[in-house]
Amino acid sequence: MELERHSPETAPIIDTVLRLFEAGDQSILNHIAPDIDFRIDHFRDEADVSWQNATNIQEFITVLTRLASDVFPKGTTIVGLATQGLGNGWAFTRFEQRFFYAVQNREVQSVTYITSHETVGKMDFFRETVTTIEPV
């Protein structure tokens, strides 16, 4: 499946959320549903990610805060972002980022795949699978 690139006006909410995350912009919360179903998984990685899930906005804020301090203390840079709308609010995203990974204490680049859902302009479902974390 070839992934489409979207302009900011037509992008699924996941693209907006990821760009706000990159910018460290607190307005990210304006795009998250109160009953968000959120989880990040890692493929073949030893890192403890058991805390990287949330079932409501308050838990999401807790995860976001911990991600900022424990995983992305120097922020992140989006290297690639391509989202395909799947219909009925669903989207599939290939997300590539470069960041200082505090867990490994080094600069890395990673590729992740995200399945997301939005209702009325708010993201209410997010599943990210981190597939690679490679040293730069």
C-alpha positions in Angstrom: 0.0 0.0 0.0 1.4 3.4 -1.0 1.0 6.0 1.7 -0.3 9.4 0.7 1.1 12.8 1.8 -1.5 15.3 3.1 -1.5 19.1 3.4 -2.2 20.4 6.9 -5.8 21.3 5.8 -6.6 17.7 4.8 -4.4 15.7 7.1 -5.9 13.2 9.4 -5.7 14.2 13.1 -2.8 11.8 13.7 -0.6 14.0 11.5 -1.5 17.1 13.6 -0.9 15.2 16.8 2.5 14.0 15.7 3.6 17.4 14.6 2.4 19.0 17.8 4.3 16.3 19.7 7.5 17.1 17.7 7.0 20.8 18.6 6.4 20.1 22.3 3.1 22.0 21.9 0.7 21.6 24.8 -2.2 22.2 22.4 -1.8 18.5 21.5 -4.4 17.9 24.3 -7.0 19.8 22.3 -6.9 17.0 19.7 -7.2 14.0 22.2 -10.6 12.5 23.1 -11.3 12.2 26.9 -11.7 8.5 26.5 -8.5 7.9 24.4 -7.4 4.3 24.0 -3.6 4.7 23.7 -0.7 2.2 23.6 2.8 2.0 22.4 4.4 -1.4 21.8 8.0 -2.2 20.8 9.0 -5.1 18.5 11.9 -7.0 20.0 13.1 -4.4 22.4 14.1 -4.9 26.0 12.8 -1.5 27.2 10.0 -1.6 29.8 7.1 0.0 27.9 4.3 -1.3 30.2 3.6 2.3 31.3 3.1 3.5 27.7 -0.7 3.1 27.7 -3.7 5.2 28.6 -7.5 4.8 28.7 -8.4 8.4 29.4 -7.0 11.9 29.0 -5.5 12.1 32.5 -3.5 8.9 31.9 -2.5 10.2 28.5 -1.1 13.4 30.1 0.9 11.2 32.5 2.3 9.1 29.7 3.1 12.2 27.6 4.9 13.7 30.6 7.0 10.6 31.2 7.8 10.2 27.5 9.1 13.8 27.5 11.4 13.2 30.5 12.4 9.5 30.2 12.5 8.9 26.4 12.7 12.2 24.6 14.5 14.6 26.9 15.9 16.5 23.9 12.7 16.3 21.9 12.3 14.6 18.5 12.5 15.5 14.8 10.1 14.0 12.3 12.2 12.5 9.4 9.2 10.9 7.6 5.5 11.0 8.0 3.0 9.4 5.6 -0.6 8.7 6.5 -3.2 6.8 4.6 -6.8 7.4 5.4 -8.7 4.1 5.7 -12.2 5.4 6.0 -14.6 5.8 8.9 -12.1 7.8 10.9 -9.3 5.2 10.7 -5.8 5.9 9.4 -2.5 4.0 9.1 0.7 6.0 9.5 4.4 5.3 8.8 6.3 7.5 11.2 10.1 8.0 11.2 11.8 10.1 13.8 15.3 11.0 15.0 15.9 11.7 18.7 18.3 11.4 21.6 17.0 8.2 23.2 17.5 8.5 27.0 16.9 4.8 27.5 20.0 4.0 25.4 21.8 7.3 26.1 22.5 8.0 22.4 21.1 9.5 19.2 18.8 7.1 17.3 16.4 7.0 14.4 13.3 4.8 14.6 10.5 3.7 12.3 7.1 3.1 13.7 3.6 2.2 12.4 0.5 3.7 13.9 -3.1 2.7 13.6 -5.4 5.5 14.8 -9.0 6.6 14.8 -10.6 10.0 15.1 -14.1 11.1 15.9 -15.2 14.7 15.5 -11.6 16.0 15.1 -10.2 14.2 18.2 -8.1 11.2 18.3 -9.8 8.4 20.3 -7.6 5.4 19.4 -3.8 5.1 19.0 -1.7 2.0 18.6 2.0 2.5 17.8 4.4 -0.3 17.1 8.0 0.7 17.2 9.7 -1.5 14.7 13.3 -0.2 14.8 15.5 1.9 17.0 18.9 2.3 15.3 21.9 4.3 16.4 22.7 7.3 14.2 
